[in-house]
Amino acid sequence: MASLFGTSKNKRRSIGFKLSVIARQLRLNFDQSTKLRGLTRAKWTLIAAVASNPGATQRVIAKALDLREITAGRLIDRLCEEGYLKRAENPRDRRAYRVNLAAGAQPILDKLDEIAKLHEAAIFAGFDNKDLEKLDKLLEAIARNLSTAKSLQTIGK
């Protein structure tokens, strides 16, 4: 029997497709919620990345967000001007600055936390801690496999 997510005979393909669709829906739903509050994905993801890794360099932040350094740099400049981030000298490397949160970032982080809690409650309704633990382990295994599989990307070429 065929479905939108592939055939029941090909479980791997069906699951892969479902994961792709779910990831897109998660992003879209979260983006719509943040847009209503005046946030852009670019802004809130960078602020959240700095909150998770205070004092990181522009290079580290760009790599974490899978952005080009110049793109991350421009966005950091804008967020510094808007009072969300601040740059500080790096004692280990005078060419690289460390990026930290400014006081203006806290209200955004509070809003993101509020939105995330609402989304998590809806997304994981009916799941108990055991379900979440199992799902987390399975997704970690998929992430590890994907990381390893990057070296296999040239096979189909």
C-alpha positions, 0 to 999 in steps of 0.5 A, a space after each residue: 500500500 502506497 502513502 504520501 510517505 512511501 510504501 509500507 515495504 520500504 520502511 527506511 525510505 518512509 521514515 526518512 521522508 517522514 523525518 524530513 517532513 516533520 523537520 520542515 513542519 517544526 521549523 515552519 511552525 516555530 518560525 510562524 510563532 516567532 514572526 508574530 512576535 517580531 523575530 526573524 529566524 536569522 536573529 533568534 538562531 544567532 542569539 540562541 547560539 551565542 547564549 549556548 556558547 558565550 564568548 565564542 568567536 564569529 568563526 565558531 558561531 558561523 560553523 555552529 549555524 552552518 553559515 559563511 563567516 561573512 554572513 555571520 559577521 554581518 548579522 552579528 554587526 546588526 545585532 550588536 547595533 540593535 543591543 542584542 549582542 556585544 563584541 569583546 577583545 579576545 586575549 588569545 587572538 587580537 584578530 578575533 573578537 568574542 561574542 557575548 549577549 547584551 542585556 537586550 537579548 534576555 527578553 528575546 531568550 525569554 520569548 523563545 523559551 516561552 514559545 519552545 515550551 508551548 511547541 514542546 507541549 503540543 509536539 510531545 503530547 501523549 509521550 512519557 519520559 520513557 518514550 522520549 528517552 527512546 526517541 532521543 537515543 534513536 535520533 542520536 543514532 541517526 545523527 551519528 550515521 548521517 555524520 559518518 555517511 557524509 564521506 559516502 556522498 561521492 558514491 552516487 556521482 
